[in-house]
Amino acid sequence: MAYLDHAATTPMLPEAVRELTTQLAHTGNASSLHSAGRRARRTVEEARERLAAALGARPSEIVFTGGGTEADNLAVKGLYWSRRAADPRRRVVLASPVEHHAVLDAVHWLADHEGAEIEWLPVDEVGRVHPEALREAAERGPERIALATVMWANNEIGTIMPVLELAEVAAEFGFPLHSDAVQAIGQTEVDFDGSGLASMAVTGHKIGGPYGVGALVLGREHTPEPLLHGGGQERDVRSGTLDVPAAAAFAVAAELAAERRRDFAAQVGALRDELIAAVLAAVPDAVLGGDPNPAGRLPANAHFAFPGCEGDSLLLLLDAQGIQASTGSACTAGVAQPSHVVLATGADPELARGTLRFSLGHTSTAEDVAALAAAVGPAVERARSAGLS
Amino acid sequence: MSGGVDSAVAAARAVEAGHDVTGVHLALSANPQSFRTGARGCCTIEDSRDARRAADVIGIPFYCWDMAERFRADVVDDFVEEYRAGRTPNPCLRCNEKIKFAALLDKALALGFDAVCTGHYATVVTTAEGRRELHRASDAAKDQSYVLGVLDDRQLAHALFPLGDTTTTKDEIRAEAERRGLAVARKPDSHDICFIADGDTQGFLAKHLGTAEGDILDEDGRTVGTHQGAYGFTVGQRKGLRIGHPAPDGKPRYVLDISPVDNTVTVGPKEALDVVALTAIRPRWCGEPPTGPDSYTAQLRAHGEETPVTAEVVDGELRVEFAEPVRGVAPGQAVVLYQGTRVVGSATISTTRRRERVTG
């Protein structure tokens, strides 16, 4: 078995498993005043401090959520609502067209139900938003802008965005910039307080933590309208009893990911370069997606378009050989469709149907790459004969 | 795997028989956009989930293949055009011929699979010479060989029907699904045309063909009523004619003819429906085509009775003479010929001959 889909989810680190299972044995609601509650609260607050340190944020800037999707929704919808409430002219959401669906669909929902106007920020052929593009959009009327949202690194093609420069533009014009950093943490340097961002979404299970826990890193001056109303936990922005074991295990994973980031990036980057070379050797007309410059993409990401293939067919054939990769996006019904990310980069729609992402992680080995190298050529040949249906 | 109980059990039996099985759900929605964009109100999403869940329980890979465009072009558009021409098509045969055992089979073969396995109740027999023959299912009440009568030798060579070759009733299939832990065990059967989700065929046709008022005539050409579109009728239909006054003889009247050219519907007594012969086009044979006139039995609709006939092929057309007159035969329907339990072939009815006159 070669698991080449770490960007979907990666195995939990043993340290995180240990922390999670240890904490699961304890009882205590972090909002309770008695000793069990105090113990739980202490665990959560320590987790908050460790997570904050790992992300270059202050502990008070961590809002625990049920994962990356919730964090993105809270930022995009919550900031839109609060900014519009403060000034009804603010209806424009600036967004990159390569965002994850957690952002993209939230933005579409605001347009469909809340009177938001979406202005798409142009991306180049590697899917990158340039600061000038944000500046141009801002200059068209900064007073109309509710917020802007540009991911830190793309989940499909791995392109890293110039987040710091983008945040400078946002600060200059006085609107908040949110960034989905779910794929970025642990792979590229992420320092929230140095970034100038208003908010940033992160999640546990992409860095060796548990599923179902994430955080919105939220600057103190921002108060998004909550999605969830209730007991007033997490600065009154995210109500709900805190998941103490998950928060603690997430913090352990984030701490290790930050600690190991440089070594991990170097090792996994070298393996990724091998993978790219092996695929291009087996399938010379495969087209590498995303930034060809390794400095511009996530070290664990490789992405290809295979001309004449249905991505779905390739997935099936590789899966049958024990190699697990991912096409772009699949809807609930499971029908593969051309990736919106690949299409946004201006790729030929036919080419966009035959894309696969291979993503590496902390358990990846040279054997995984060798298995792919052996299987990918025949799989592409066979998928081509099945054609585009 | 449609998401129903039959295909789930068929898949499980194929695995048990030692095959390397991959589950495929066909996305055939007439509105591919709603299917592709997911969970927002498309009925087939639930079926796809049921199919996926069954595949997970059986322990096989599962994929959803988008064949909506092929399906629309080959099945739905054909269905509408046939009605426009005053005929009564069976889209299930068309789907088996053009989608399940053509588009799907071709893709499967290209990807390295050997066969398409479905939950149809029919039997494939391999003869001593290695030929593949299609036979009725062991349980005549569940037999679906009629809708598979369009399959030719090559298609049959790559077909697997694990439900057909055992004497299994539907209740037993449900019990088997239950035993296997398949949650679809109690899911109701689907009977309707899959791309008309609400079962309102008339509404579907009205949407695609519009309405056009025309006359309802009796056998002598007198106007006895009006209708909103000739395609809304089927030869042999009695209900829904809404003719105000009764026939002179007081007997009920039936649709005898549909003429899309002048948008008229002709009605008459039951006896006038008696068909003694028919011709049918686009014959497809499971094995050798018949040579001279020969005796067969014929089936004219899904779950219809079989009736003795003499049939021969003349100039590529199938000519069928009935031993006894039959009723409710409409152009567009498929006639499937049998020799014993073996399916000989099928063709699409183009004209019928009644006792007195030729219509078409």
Interface residues (C-beta under 8 A of the other chain):
Chain A: D312 S313 L315 L316 L317 D319 A320 C331 T332 A333 G334 V335 A336 Q337 R382 A383 S385 A386 G387 S389
Chain B: T22 H25 A27 F35 R36 T37 G38 A39 C42 T44 I45 S48 R49 R52 P61 F62 Y63 C64 W65 D66 M67 R70 A103 D106 K107 A110 L111 G112
